[in-house]
Amino acid sequence: MRAIKVVDYDPFWPRLFAEIRTEISTLLGDLVLSIDHIGSTSVPGLAAKPKIDLDVVTISHDVLPEAIEIVRATDFVFHGDRGEKRWAFTRDREGYGFKLYLCGPDNRAHRQRIRFRDYLRDHPERAKAYADLKRHLAAEADGDWDFYTGGKTAFVSETLRLASLMR
């Protein structure tokens, strides 16, 4: 099993996101409603796996098949729908990678990821607790991604609950 690597925040991550956003924007053009930096690398100061996560929201559900095929024709690896009507792709580079999700407008998982990101950005103490949890889980997981991901579920759920109270 591949070790789970959580590293200190890298101030270069926003630039990597900007580069991939420009690439995807050019690739998909007017099919795109928004391209959002999500995941831990989108929260300044937060430790993360060195992979830039982004949600690409299309202008409608009708254009999703076309957008999926366009991205599939690139060097991204297609992983299919993860059960949330979000189609996943990855691309690895030396030292970092990208995880791209394509979804239609009003996607519930996308909205939750934005809410989670924004709450951590606005609450550094919560972001620090999340970093501590991720480091602990990565050390104990011994490469077991299900253990690592599952260990974050309660924290993410509680953070989303806290974020809902802020509205």
DSSP file with accessible surface (Angstrom, degrees, kcal/mol):
  #  RESIDUE AA STRUCTURE BP1 BP2  ACC     N-H-->O    O-->H-N    N-H-->O    O-->H-N    TCO  KAPPA ALPHA  PHI   PSI    X-CA   Y-CA   Z-CA
    1    1 A M              0   0  185      0, 0.0     2,-0.4     0, 0.0   143,-0.1   0.000 360.0 360.0 360.0 145.1    0.0    0.0    0.0
    2    2 A R        -     0   0  170    141,-0.3   143,-0.1     1,-0.1     0, 0.0  -0.608 360.0-112.7 -79.8 131.1    1.1    3.5   -0.8
    3    3 A A        -     0   0   77     -2,-0.4     2,-0.6     1,-0.1    -1,-0.1  -0.275  25.1-119.9 -62.1 147.0    1.9    5.6    2.3
    4    4 A I        -     0   0   15    134,-0.4     2,-0.6   133,-0.1   138,-0.1  -0.827  29.8-157.9 -91.7 121.3   -0.5    8.5    3.0
    5    5 A K        -     0   0  123     -2,-0.6     2,-0.5     2,-0.0   130,-0.0  -0.899  14.6-179.6-111.1 115.2    1.6   11.7    3.0
    6    6 A V        -     0   0   20     -2,-0.6     2,-0.3    43,-0.2    43,-0.3  -0.971  15.9-175.8-111.7 124.1    0.3   14.8    4.8
    7    7 A V  B     -A   48   0A  38     41,-3.1    41,-2.3    -2,-0.5     3,-0.1  -0.762  31.4 -85.9-119.0 163.2    2.7   17.8    4.4
    8    8 A D        -     0   0  117     -2,-0.3    38,-0.1    39,-0.2    -1,-0.1  -0.270  64.2 -78.4 -60.4 154.8    2.9   21.3    5.8
    9    9 A Y        -     0   0   56     36,-0.4    -1,-0.1     1,-0.1    38,-0.1  -0.244  44.2-149.3 -55.4 137.6    1.0   24.0    3.9
   10   10 A D    >   -     0   0   69     36,-0.2     3,-2.2    -3,-0.1    -1,-0.1  -0.960   9.0-149.6-114.5 117.7    2.8   25.1    0.7
   11   11 A P  T 3  S+     0   0  104      0, 0.0     4,-0.4     0, 0.0    -1,-0.1   0.634  95.4  69.5 -63.0  -8.2    2.3   28.8   -0.3
   12   12 A F  T >> S+     0   0   77      1,-0.2     4,-2.0     2,-0.1     3,-0.6   0.682  75.8  85.2 -79.3 -17.8    2.8   27.6   -3.9
   13   13 A W  H <> S+     0   0    5     -3,-2.2     4,-2.5     1,-0.2     5,-0.2   0.883  84.2  54.1 -56.9 -42.9   -0.5   25.7   -3.9
   14   14 A P  H 3> S+     0   0   58      0, 0.0     4,-2.5     0, 0.0    -1,-0.2   0.894 108.7  50.5 -59.7 -34.9   -2.7   28.7   -4.9
   15   15 A R  H <> S+     0   0  154     -3,-0.6     4,-2.4    -4,-0.4    -2,-0.2   0.913 108.7  51.1 -67.4 -41.2   -0.4   29.2   -7.9
   16   16 A L  H  X S+     0   0    4     -4,-2.0     4,-2.3     1,-0.2     5,-0.2   0.916 111.0  49.3 -60.7 -41.2   -0.7   25.6   -8.9
   17   17 A F  H  X S+     0   0   15     -4,-2.5     4,-3.1     1,-0.2     5,-0.2   0.937 109.0  51.9 -62.3 -45.7   -4.5   26.0   -8.7
   18   18 A A  H  X S+     0   0   31     -4,-2.5     4,-2.2     1,-0.2    -2,-0.2   0.903 110.0  50.1 -59.1 -39.1   -4.4   29.1  -10.8
   19   19 A E  H  X S+     0   0  100     -4,-2.4     4,-2.1     2,-0.2    -1,-0.2   0.937 113.8  43.1 -65.2 -45.7   -2.4   27.3  -13.5
   20   20 A I  H  X S+     0   0    1     -4,-2.3     4,-2.9     2,-0.2     5,-0.3   0.879 111.2  55.8 -70.5 -34.7   -4.8   24.3  -13.6
   21   21 A R  H  X S+     0   0  108     -4,-3.1     4,-2.7    -5,-0.2     5,-0.2   0.937 108.9  47.4 -60.7 -44.2   -7.8   26.7  -13.5
   22   22 A T  H  X S+     0   0   85     -4,-2.2     4,-2.4    -5,-0.2     5,-0.2   0.934 112.8  49.2 -62.6 -43.9   -6.5   28.5  -16.6
   23   23 A E  H  X S+     0   0   72     -4,-2.1     4,-2.4     2,-0.2    -2,-0.2   0.938 115.0  42.9 -61.0 -47.8   -5.9   25.2  -18.4
   24   24 A I  H  X S+     0   0    0     -4,-2.9     4,-3.0     2,-0.2     5,-0.4   0.893 112.0  54.2 -69.9 -36.8   -9.3   23.8  -17.6
   25   25 A S  H  X S+     0   0   57     -4,-2.7     4,-2.1    -5,-0.3    -1,-0.2   0.923 112.2  44.1 -62.0 -43.2  -11.0   27.1  -18.4
   26   26 A T  H  < S+     0   0  115     -4,-2.4    -2,-0.2    -5,-0.2    -1,-0.2   0.920 115.3  49.5 -66.1 -42.1   -9.3   27.1  -21.8
   27   27 A L  H  < S+     0   0   61     -4,-2.4    -2,-0.2    -5,-0.2    -1,-0.2   0.917 123.8  27.5 -64.2 -46.0  -10.1   23.5  -22.4
   28   28 A L  H >< S+     0   0    5     -4,-3.0     3,-2.1     1,-0.2    -1,-0.2   0.602  85.3 174.3 -98.5 -15.7  -13.8   23.6  -21.5
   29   29 A G  G ><  +     0   0   37     -4,-2.1     3,-1.6    -5,-0.4    -1,-0.2  -0.085  68.4   5.1  51.7-127.4  -14.5   27.2  -22.4
   30   30 A D  G 3  S+     0   0  138      1,-0.3    -1,-0.3    -4,-0.1    29,-0.1   0.386 115.0  79.4 -78.3   7.7  -18.2   28.3  -22.2
   31   31 A L  G <  S+     0   0   13     -3,-2.1    28,-2.4    -6,-0.2     2,-0.4   0.625  80.5  88.6 -80.3 -13.4  -19.2   24.9  -20.7
   32   32 A V  E <   +B   58   0B  28     -3,-1.6    26,-0.3    26,-0.3     3,-0.1  -0.738  44.2 175.8 -99.0 130.7  -17.9   26.1  -17.3
   33   33 A L  E    S-     0   0B 106     24,-3.4     2,-0.3    -2,-0.4    25,-0.2   0.827  75.7 -14.0 -88.7 -46.2  -19.9   28.0  -14.7
   34   34 A S  E     -B   57   0B  35     23,-1.7    23,-2.8     2,-0.0     2,-0.4  -0.993  46.6-150.2-155.4 156.7  -17.1   28.0  -12.1
   35   35 A I  E     -B   56   0B  21     -2,-0.3     2,-0.4    21,-0.2    21,-0.2  -0.978  27.8-169.8-129.8 114.8  -13.8   26.4  -11.2
   36   36 A D  E     -B   55   0B  37     19,-2.8    19,-2.3    -2,-0.4     2,-0.6  -0.915  23.7-132.8-116.7 134.0  -13.3   26.2   -7.4
   37   37 A H  E     +B   54   0B  14     -2,-0.4    17,-0.2    17,-0.2     2,-0.2  -0.718  42.9 165.6 -78.4 120.2  -10.2   25.3   -5.4
   38   38 A I  E     +B   53   0B   0     15,-2.2    15,-0.7    -2,-0.6     3,-0.3  -0.677  25.1  52.4-126.9-178.7  -11.4   22.9   -2.7
   39   39 A G  S >  S-     0   0   23     74,-0.2     3,-1.8    -2,-0.2     4,-0.2  -0.074 103.2 -50.4  77.4 178.9   -9.9   20.5   -0.3
   40   40 A S  G >  S+     0   0   16      1,-0.3     3,-1.8     2,-0.2     6,-0.3   0.802 129.3  64.5 -64.3 -31.0   -7.2   21.1    2.2
   41   41 A T  G 3  S+     0   0    2     10,-0.4    -1,-0.3    -3,-0.3    -2,-0.1   0.681  95.7  62.5 -68.6 -11.4   -4.8   22.8   -0.2
   42   42 A S  G <  S+     0   0    5     -3,-1.8    -1,-0.3    -4,-0.2    -2,-0.2   0.469  87.7  80.8 -89.8  -1.7   -7.4   25.6   -0.6
   43   43 A V  S X  S-     0   0    4     -3,-1.8     3,-2.3    -4,-0.2    -1,-0.1  -0.911  87.6-122.7-109.1 109.1   -7.1   26.6    3.1
   44   44 A P  T 3  S+     0   0   88      0, 0.0     3,-0.1     0, 0.0    -2,-0.1  -0.232  94.1  10.8 -53.0 130.7   -4.1   28.8    3.9
   45   45 A G  T 3  S+     0   0   62      1,-0.2     2,-0.4    -4,-0.1   -36,-0.4   0.290  94.9 130.4  87.4  -9.2   -1.9   27.3    6.5
   46   46 A L    <   -     0   0    4     -3,-2.3    -1,-0.2    -6,-0.3   -36,-0.2  -0.649  58.6-125.5 -87.0 129.7   -3.6   23.9    6.5
   47   47 A A        +     0   0    4     -2,-0.4     2,-0.3    80,-0.2   -39,-0.2  -0.371  44.6 161.3 -63.8 148.3   -1.5   20.7    6.2
   48   48 A A  B     -A    7   0A   2    -41,-2.3   -41,-3.1    -7,-0.1    -9,-0.0  -0.982  48.2 -83.7-159.3 166.0   -2.6   18.5    3.3
   49   49 A K        -     0   0   54     -2,-0.3     2,-2.9   -43,-0.3   -43,-0.2  -0.612  58.1-107.0 -70.4 142.4   -1.8   15.8    0.9
   50   50 A P  S    S+     0   0   26      0, 0.0    47,-1.2     0, 0.0     2,-0.4  -0.312  85.4 111.1 -76.9  63.6    0.1   17.5   -1.9
   51   51 A K  E     - c   0  97B  43     -2,-2.9     2,-0.6    45,-0.2   -10,-0.4  -0.985  64.4-135.3-138.1 124.8   -2.7   17.2   -4.4
   52   52 A I  E     - c   0  98B   0     45,-3.1    47,-2.8    -2,-0.4     2,-0.4  -0.720  21.8-157.6 -82.8 118.8   -4.7   20.2   -5.6
   53   53 A D  E     +Bc  38  99B  25    -15,-0.7   -15,-2.2    -2,-0.6     2,-0.4  -0.828  15.3 175.5 -97.5 136.8   -8.5   19.5   -5.6
   54   54 A L  E     -Bc  37 100B   0     45,-2.4    47,-2.5    -2,-0.4     2,-0.5  -1.000  23.4-147.0-142.9 141.7  -10.8   21.4   -7.8
   55   55 A D  E     -Bc  36 101B   0    -19,-2.3   -19,-2.8    -2,-0.4     2,-0.6  -0.938  11.5-160.9-102.9 127.3  -14.5   21.3   -8.6
   56   56 A V  E     -Bc  35 102B   0     45,-3.5    47,-2.3    -2,-0.5     2,-0.5  -0.955   8.8-160.9-109.1 113.3  -15.4   22.2  -12.1
   57   57 A V  E     -Bc  34 103B   4    -23,-2.8   -24,-3.4    -2,-0.6   -23,-1.7  -0.863   9.3-143.2 -99.8 124.3  -19.1   23.2  -12.3
   58   58 A T  E     -B   32   0B   0     45,-2.8   -26,-0.3    -2,-0.5   -27,-0.1  -0.415  22.7-113.1 -84.2 162.9  -20.7   23.1  -15.7
   59   59 A I  S    S-     0   0   86    -28,-2.4     2,-0.3     1,-0.1   -27,-0.1   0.736  95.1  -4.2 -68.4 -22.6  -23.3   25.5  -16.9
   60   60 A S    >   -     0   0   34    -29,-0.3     3,-0.7    43,-0.1     4,-0.3  -0.980  68.4-109.8-160.5 164.9  -26.0   22.8  -17.0
   61   61 A H  G >  S+     0   0  102     -2,-0.3     3,-1.1     1,-0.2    -1,-0.1   0.805 112.0  68.5 -68.4 -27.4  -26.4   19.0  -16.5
   62   62 A D  G 3  S+     0   0  147      1,-0.3     4,-0.3     2,-0.1    -1,-0.2   0.788  98.9  47.7 -64.3 -29.8  -26.9   18.7  -20.3
   63   63 A V  G <> S+     0   0   23     -3,-0.7     4,-2.5     1,-0.2    -1,-0.3   0.522  84.9  93.7 -91.6  -3.6  -23.3   19.6  -21.1
   64   64 A L  H <> S+     0   0   10     -3,-1.1     4,-3.0    -4,-0.3     5,-0.2   0.916  82.2  52.5 -56.3 -47.8  -21.7   17.3  -18.6
   65   65 A P  H  > S+     0   0   84      0, 0.0     4,-2.2     0, 0.0    -1,-0.2   0.922 111.8  46.9 -56.8 -40.6  -21.3   14.4  -21.0
   66   66 A E  H  > S+     0   0  110     -4,-0.3     4,-2.2     2,-0.2    -2,-0.2   0.932 113.1  48.3 -65.0 -45.6  -19.4   16.7  -23.5
   67   67 A A  H  X S+     0   0    0     -4,-2.5     4,-2.4     1,-0.2     5,-0.2   0.912 110.2  52.5 -61.6 -42.4  -17.2   18.1  -20.7
   68   68 A I  H  X S+     0   0   14     -4,-3.0     4,-2.6     1,-0.2    -1,-0.2   0.938 110.3  47.6 -59.0 -46.6  -16.4   14.6  -19.4
   69   69 A E  H  X S+     0   0  112     -4,-2.2     4,-1.3    -5,-0.2    -1,-0.2   0.878 109.8  52.9 -65.4 -37.2  -15.3   13.5  -22.9
   70   70 A I  H  < S+     0   0   50     -4,-2.2     3,-0.4     2,-0.2    -1,-0.2   0.945 113.2  43.0 -63.8 -45.8  -13.2   16.6  -23.4
   71   71 A V  H ><>S+     0   0    0     -4,-2.4     3,-1.9     1,-0.2     5,-0.6   0.904 109.2  58.2 -69.0 -36.3  -11.3   16.0  -20.1
   72   72 A R  H 3<5S+     0   0  118     -4,-2.6    -1,-0.2     1,-0.3    -2,-0.2   0.807  97.9  62.0 -60.8 -28.6  -11.0   12.3  -20.8
   73   73 A A  T 3<5S+     0   0   88     -4,-1.3    -1,-0.3    -3,-0.4    -2,-0.2   0.532  98.7  70.6 -77.9  -3.4   -9.2   13.2  -24.0
   74   74 A T  T < 5S-     0   0   41     -3,-1.9    -3,-0.0    -4,-0.2     0, 0.0  -0.194 108.5 -83.4 -96.2-165.7   -6.4   14.8  -22.0
   75   75 A D  T   5S+     0   0   85     -2,-0.1     2,-0.2     2,-0.1    -3,-0.1   0.308  90.9 114.7 -88.0  11.9   -3.7   13.3  -19.8
   76   76 A F      < -     0   0    9     -5,-0.6     2,-0.5    15,-0.1    15,-0.2  -0.585  68.9-125.6 -76.2 145.3   -6.1   13.1  -16.8
   77   77 A V  E     -D   90   0B  82     13,-3.6    13,-2.0    -2,-0.2     2,-0.4  -0.812  23.2-133.9 -92.0 128.1   -7.0    9.6  -15.6
   78   78 A F  E     +D   89   0B  58     -2,-0.5    11,-0.2    11,-0.2     9,-0.0  -0.676  27.8 173.8 -86.9 132.0  -10.8    9.1  -15.5
   79   79 A H  E     -     0   0B  72      9,-3.2    10,-0.2    -2,-0.4    -1,-0.1   0.365  37.5-132.1-117.6  -0.7  -12.2    7.5  -12.4
   80   80 A G  E     -D   88   0B  15      8,-0.7     8,-2.8     2,-0.1     2,-0.4  -0.222  49.6 -23.8  84.7-170.3  -16.0    7.8  -13.1
   81   81 A D  E     -D   87   0B  68      6,-0.2     6,-0.2     1,-0.1     0, 0.0  -0.665  48.0-152.4 -81.8 129.2  -18.8    9.0  -10.9
   82   82 A R        -     0   0  130      4,-2.1    -1,-0.1    -2,-0.4     5,-0.1   0.150  55.9 -90.9 -88.7  19.5  -18.1    8.7   -7.2
   83   83 A G  S    S+     0   0   67      3,-0.1     4,-0.1     1,-0.0    -2,-0.1   0.529 115.8  84.7  88.6   5.1  -21.8    8.4   -6.4
   84   84 A E  S    S-     0   0   91      2,-0.4    25,-0.3    24,-0.0     3,-0.1   0.096 111.4 -99.4-122.8  18.6  -22.5   12.1   -6.0
   85   85 A K  S    S+     0   0  140      1,-0.2    19,-0.5    18,-0.1     2,-0.4   0.887  91.0 122.5  56.9  39.7  -23.0   12.9   -9.6
   86   86 A R  E     - E   0 103B   4     17,-0.1    -4,-2.1    23,-0.0     2,-0.5  -0.993  56.3-144.7-130.8 123.5  -19.4   14.2   -9.7
   87   87 A W  E     -DE  81 102B  57     15,-2.7    15,-2.7    -2,-0.4     2,-0.3  -0.782  18.1-144.6 -96.1 127.6  -17.0   12.7  -12.2
   88   88 A A  E     +DE  80 101B   0     -8,-2.8    -9,-3.2    -2,-0.5    -8,-0.7  -0.713  21.4 172.5-101.8 141.9  -13.5   12.3  -10.9
   89   89 A F  E     -DE  78 100B   0     11,-2.4    11,-2.6    -2,-0.3     2,-0.3  -0.972   9.7-163.2-137.4 150.3  -10.2   12.7  -12.7
   90   90 A T  E     -DE  77  99B  18    -13,-2.0   -13,-3.6    -2,-0.3     2,-0.3  -0.955   8.9-176.5-133.3 155.8   -6.6   12.7  -11.5
   91   91 A R  E     - E   0  98B  12      7,-2.0     7,-3.0    -2,-0.3     2,-0.4  -0.940  14.8-152.4-148.2 129.7   -3.3   13.7  -12.9
   92   92 A D  E     + E   0  97B 103     -2,-0.3     2,-0.3     5,-0.3     5,-0.3  -0.831  13.5 177.8-108.8 142.9    0.0   13.3  -11.1
   93   93 A R  E >   - E   0  96B 102      3,-3.1     3,-1.2    -2,-0.4     2,-0.3  -0.847  50.8 -70.8-127.2 167.6    3.2   15.3  -11.4
   94   94 A E  T 3  S-     0   0  191     -2,-0.3     3,-0.0     1,-0.3     0, 0.0  -0.442 120.2  -0.9 -65.3 119.4    6.5   15.0   -9.5
   95   95 A G  T 3  S+     0   0   55     -2,-0.3     2,-0.3     1,-0.0    -1,-0.3   0.241 134.5  32.3  89.0 -15.0    5.8   16.0   -5.9
   96   96 A Y  E <   - E   0  93B  69     -3,-1.2    -3,-3.1   -45,-0.0     2,-0.3  -0.967  60.5-165.9-159.4 172.7    2.1   16.9   -6.4
   97   97 A G  E     -cE  51  92B   1    -47,-1.2   -45,-3.1    -2,-0.3     2,-0.4  -0.902  18.2-115.8-153.2-177.8   -1.0   16.1   -8.3
   98   98 A F  E     -cE  52  91B   7     -7,-3.0    -7,-2.0    -2,-0.3     2,-0.5  -0.978  10.1-165.5-130.0 142.0   -4.5   17.2   -9.2
   99   99 A K  E     -cE  53  90B  62    -47,-2.8   -45,-2.4    -2,-0.4     2,-0.4  -0.977  17.4-170.5-125.9 114.0   -7.9   15.8   -8.4
  100  100 A L  E     -cE  54  89B   0    -11,-2.6   -11,-2.4    -2,-0.5     2,-0.5  -0.897   6.3-166.0-110.3 132.1  -10.6   17.3  -10.7
  101  101 A Y  E     -cE  55  88B  18    -47,-2.5   -45,-3.5    -2,-0.4     2,-0.5  -0.983   5.4-157.1-117.7 129.7  -14.3   16.7  -10.1
  102  102 A L  E     +cE  56  87B   0    -15,-2.7   -15,-2.7    -2,-0.5     2,-0.3  -0.897  25.8 155.1-102.9 132.5  -16.8   17.6  -12.8
  103  103 A C  E     -cE  57  86B   0    -47,-2.3   -45,-2.8    -2,-0.5   -17,-0.1  -0.973  38.6-107.9-150.3 163.8  -20.4   18.3  -11.7
  104  104 A G    >   -     0   0    1    -19,-0.5     3,-0.8    -2,-0.3   -45,-0.1  -0.311  54.3 -72.0 -84.2 173.7  -23.5   20.1  -12.8
  105  105 A P  T 3  S+     0   0   23      0, 0.0    -1,-0.2     0, 0.0   -44,-0.1  -0.262 116.3  24.7 -64.4 154.0  -24.9   23.3  -11.1
  106  106 A D  T 3  S+     0   0  137      1,-0.2     2,-0.4    -3,-0.1    -2,-0.1   0.770  79.4 169.0  62.3  30.1  -26.5   22.9   -7.7
  107  107 A N    <>  -     0   0   11     -3,-0.8     4,-2.4     1,-0.2    -1,-0.2  -0.610  31.1-145.7 -75.7 125.9  -24.5   19.8   -6.9
  108  108 A R  H  > S+     0   0  160     -2,-0.4     4,-2.4     1,-0.2     5,-0.2   0.905  97.0  50.6 -60.1 -45.8  -24.9   19.0   -3.2
  109  109 A A  H  > S+     0   0    8    -25,-0.3     4,-2.3     1,-0.2    -1,-0.2   0.909 110.3  50.9 -62.5 -39.3  -21.4   17.6   -2.7
  110  110 A H  H  > S+     0   0   22      2,-0.2     4,-2.3     1,-0.2     5,-0.2   0.943 109.5  49.8 -62.7 -47.2  -19.9   20.7   -4.3
  111  111 A R  H  X S+     0   0  105     -4,-2.4     4,-2.4     1,-0.2    -2,-0.2   0.905 111.4  49.5 -59.4 -41.0  -21.9   23.0   -2.0
  112  112 A Q  H  X S+     0   0   46     -4,-2.4     4,-2.7     2,-0.2    -1,-0.2   0.900 109.2  51.2 -66.0 -39.2  -20.8   21.0    1.0
  113  113 A R  H  X S+     0   0   61     -4,-2.3     4,-2.6     2,-0.2   -74,-0.2   0.901 111.3  47.8 -66.4 -37.7  -17.1   21.1    0.0
  114  114 A I  H  X S+     0   0   30     -4,-2.3     4,-2.9     2,-0.2     5,-0.2   0.929 112.7  49.1 -66.7 -43.7  -17.3   24.9   -0.5
  115  115 A R  H  X S+     0   0   60     -4,-2.4     4,-2.2    -5,-0.2    -2,-0.2   0.919 112.8  47.6 -61.7 -44.0  -19.1   25.3    2.9
  116  116 A F  H  X S+     0   0   25     -4,-2.7     4,-2.3     2,-0.2     5,-0.2   0.949 113.5  47.8 -62.3 -48.5  -16.4   23.1    4.6
  117  117 A R  H  X S+     0   0   29     -4,-2.6     4,-2.4     1,-0.2    -2,-0.2   0.937 112.8  47.9 -57.6 -48.7  -13.5   25.0    3.0
  118  118 A D  H  X S+     0   0   56     -4,-2.9     4,-2.0     1,-0.2    -1,-0.2   0.879 109.7  52.6 -65.1 -37.1  -15.0   28.4    3.9
  119  119 A Y  H  X S+     0   0   25     -4,-2.2     4,-1.1    -5,-0.2    -1,-0.2   0.938 110.9  47.1 -64.3 -44.2  -15.6   27.4    7.5
  120  120 A L  H  < S+     0   0    3     -4,-2.3     3,-0.4     1,-0.2     7,-0.4   0.893 110.3  53.0 -65.0 -37.1  -12.0   26.3    7.9
  121  121 A R  H  < S+     0   0  102     -4,-2.4    -1,-0.2     1,-0.2    -2,-0.2   0.884 114.6  42.0 -62.5 -36.9  -10.7   29.5    6.2
  122  122 A D  H  < S+     0   0  120     -4,-2.0    -1,-0.2     1,-0.2    -2,-0.2   0.571 116.6  49.1 -86.9 -11.1  -12.7   31.5    8.7
  123  123 A H    >X  +     0   0   34     -4,-1.1     4,-2.0    -3,-0.4     3,-0.9  -0.715  59.8 177.9-132.5  81.7  -11.9   29.4   11.8
  124  124 A P  H 3> S+     0   0   92      0, 0.0     4,-2.5     0, 0.0     5,-0.2   0.806  81.9  59.1 -57.9 -30.6   -8.1   28.7   12.0
  125  125 A E  H 3> S+     0   0  123      2,-0.2     4,-1.9     1,-0.2     5,-0.1   0.889 107.5  46.6 -66.8 -34.6   -8.5   26.8   15.3
  126  126 A R  H <> S+     0   0   49     -3,-0.9     4,-2.1     2,-0.2    -1,-0.2   0.888 111.0  52.3 -72.1 -38.6  -10.8   24.3   13.5
  127  127 A A  H  X S+     0   0    9     -4,-2.0     4,-2.5    -7,-0.4    -2,-0.2   0.907 108.6  50.7 -63.1 -40.2   -8.4   24.1   10.6
  128  128 A K  H  X S+     0   0  128     -4,-2.5     4,-2.6     1,-0.2    -2,-0.2   0.919 109.1  50.7 -64.4 -41.4   -5.5   23.3   13.1
  129  129 A A  H  X S+     0   0   41     -4,-1.9     4,-2.3     1,-0.2    -1,-0.2   0.895 110.4  50.5 -61.9 -37.9   -7.6   20.6   14.7
  130  130 A Y  H  X S+     0   0   12     -4,-2.1     4,-2.7     2,-0.2    -2,-0.2   0.927 109.7  49.8 -66.7 -42.8   -8.3   19.1   11.2
  131  131 A A  H  X S+     0   0   10     -4,-2.5     4,-2.5     1,-0.2     5,-0.2   0.929 110.9  49.8 -60.7 -44.2   -4.6   19.2   10.4
  132  132 A D  H  X S+     0   0   78     -4,-2.6     4,-2.3     1,-0.2    -1,-0.2   0.919 111.6  48.7 -61.1 -43.7   -3.8   17.4   13.7
  133  133 A L  H  X S+     0   0   45     -4,-2.3     4,-3.0     1,-0.2     5,-0.2   0.932 111.3  49.5 -61.8 -46.8   -6.4   14.8   12.9
  134  134 A K  H  X S+     0   0    1     -4,-2.7     4,-2.7     1,-0.2    -2,-0.2   0.909 111.2  48.7 -62.4 -41.3   -5.1   14.2    9.4
  135  135 A R  H  X S+     0   0   91     -4,-2.5     4,-2.1     2,-0.2    -1,-0.2   0.923 113.2  48.0 -63.8 -42.7   -1.5   13.8   10.5
  136  136 A H  H  X S+     0   0  100     -4,-2.3     4,-2.0    -5,-0.2    -2,-0.2   0.937 114.1  45.9 -61.8 -48.2   -2.6   11.4   13.3
  137  137 A L  H  X S+     0   0   10     -4,-3.0     4,-2.3     1,-0.2    -2,-0.2   0.905 110.8  52.6 -63.2 -42.0   -4.8    9.3   10.8
  138  138 A A  H  X S+     0   0   16     -4,-2.7     4,-0.7    -5,-0.2     5,-0.4   0.908 110.2  48.8 -61.2 -40.3   -2.0    9.3    8.2
  139  139 A A  H  < S+     0   0   85     -4,-2.1     3,-0.2     1,-0.2    -1,-0.2   0.880 118.8  38.7 -67.2 -36.7    0.5    7.9   10.7
  140  140 A E  H  < S+     0   0  114     -4,-2.0    -2,-0.2     1,-0.2    -1,-0.2   0.704 101.1  73.1 -86.4 -20.9   -1.9    5.2   11.9
  141  141 A A  H >< S-     0   0    6     -4,-2.3     3,-1.7    -5,-0.2    -1,-0.2   0.777  76.9-155.0 -69.2 -27.8   -3.4    4.3    8.6
  142  142 A D  T 3< S-     0   0  145     -4,-0.7     3,-0.1     1,-0.3    -3,-0.1   0.912  77.7 -44.8  51.2  43.6   -0.3    2.4    7.3
  143  143 A G  T 3  S+     0   0    3     -5,-0.4     2,-1.1     1,-0.2  -141,-0.3   0.456 102.7 137.2  83.6   1.3   -1.5    3.1    3.7
  144  144 A D    <>  -     0   0   64     -3,-1.7     4,-2.2     1,-0.2    -1,-0.2  -0.688  31.5-173.9 -85.5  99.4   -5.1    2.2    4.4
  145  145 A W  H  > S+     0   0   77     -2,-1.1     4,-2.9     1,-0.2     5,-0.3   0.826  82.0  56.7 -66.2 -32.4   -7.0    4.9    2.6
  146  146 A D  H  > S+     0   0  140      2,-0.2     4,-2.7     1,-0.2    -1,-0.2   0.919 108.7  47.2 -64.9 -40.7  -10.4    3.7    3.8
  147  147 A F  H  > S+     0   0   84      2,-0.2     4,-2.2    -3,-0.2    -2,-0.2   0.940 114.8  46.8 -63.1 -47.3   -9.2    4.1    7.4
  148  148 A Y  H  X S+     0   0    0     -4,-2.2     4,-0.6     2,-0.2    -2,-0.2   0.957 117.8  40.3 -60.8 -52.1   -7.8    7.5    6.7
  149  149 A T  H >X S+     0   0   74     -4,-2.9     3,-1.3     1,-0.2     4,-0.6   0.930 115.9  50.5 -65.7 -45.0  -10.8    8.8    4.9
  150  150 A G  H >< S+     0   0   43     -4,-2.7     3,-1.0    -5,-0.3     4,-0.5   0.850 102.7  61.5 -62.6 -32.7  -13.3    7.2    7.3
  151  151 A G  H 3< S+     0   0   32     -4,-2.2     4,-0.3     1,-0.2    -1,-0.3   0.693 103.4  50.7 -68.3 -16.9  -11.4    8.7   10.3
  152  152 A K  H <X S+     0   0   27     -3,-1.3     4,-2.6    -4,-0.6    -1,-0.2   0.609  85.6  90.2 -93.6 -11.4  -12.2   12.2    9.0
  153  153 A T  H <X S+     0   0   79     -3,-1.0     4,-2.8    -4,-0.6     5,-0.2   0.888  86.7  45.8 -56.9 -49.5  -16.0   11.6    8.5
  154  154 A A  H  > S+     0   0   78     -4,-0.5     4,-2.5     1,-0.2    -1,-0.2   0.911 113.9  50.0 -63.4 -40.3  -17.1   12.7   12.0
  155  155 A F  H  > S+     0   0   28     -4,-0.3     4,-2.5     2,-0.2    -2,-0.2   0.929 112.4  46.7 -63.1 -46.1  -14.9   15.8   11.9
  156  156 A V  H  X S+     0   0   40     -4,-2.6     4,-2.7     2,-0.2     5,-0.2   0.941 112.8  49.9 -62.6 -45.0  -16.2   16.8    8.5
  157  157 A S  H  X S+     0   0   71     -4,-2.8     4,-2.1    -5,-0.2    -2,-0.2   0.916 112.1  47.3 -60.0 -44.3  -19.8   16.2    9.5
  158  158 A E  H  X S+     0   0   70     -4,-2.5     4,-2.6     2,-0.2    -1,-0.2   0.895 111.2  51.4 -66.1 -38.6  -19.4   18.3   12.7
  159  159 A T  H  X S+     0   0    0     -4,-2.5     4,-2.6     1,-0.2    -2,-0.2   0.921 109.5  49.7 -65.3 -40.9  -17.7   21.1   10.8
  160  160 A L  H  X S+     0   0   24     -4,-2.7     4,-2.1     2,-0.2    -1,-0.2   0.891 110.3  51.4 -64.1 -37.0  -20.6   21.2    8.2
  161  161 A R  H  X S+     0   0  116     -4,-2.1     4,-1.2    -5,-0.2    -2,-0.2   0.947 111.0  47.2 -63.9 -45.1  -23.0   21.3   11.1
  162  162 A L  H  X S+     0   0   37     -4,-2.6     4,-0.6     1,-0.2     3,-0.4   0.901 110.8  52.5 -61.6 -40.9  -21.1   24.2   12.7
  163  163 A A  H >< S+     0   0    8     -4,-2.6     3,-1.0     1,-0.2     4,-0.4   0.881 104.0  56.5 -64.2 -35.8  -21.0   26.0    9.3
  164  164 A S  H >< S+     0   0   54     -4,-2.1     3,-0.8     1,-0.3    -1,-0.2   0.805 101.3  57.7 -67.3 -26.4  -24.8   25.6    8.9
  165  165 A L  H 3< S+     0   0  113     -4,-1.2    -1,-0.3    -3,-0.4    -2,-0.2   0.708  98.2  62.5 -73.8 -18.5  -25.3   27.4   12.2
  166  166 A M  T <<        0   0  121     -3,-1.0    -1,-0.2    -4,-0.6    -2,-0.2   0.569 360.0 360.0 -82.4 -13.4  -23.4   30.4   10.7
  167  167 A R    <         0   0  201     -3,-0.8    -3,-0.0    -4,-0.4    -4,-0.0  -0.254 360.0 360.0 -71.2 360.0  -25.9   31.1    8.0
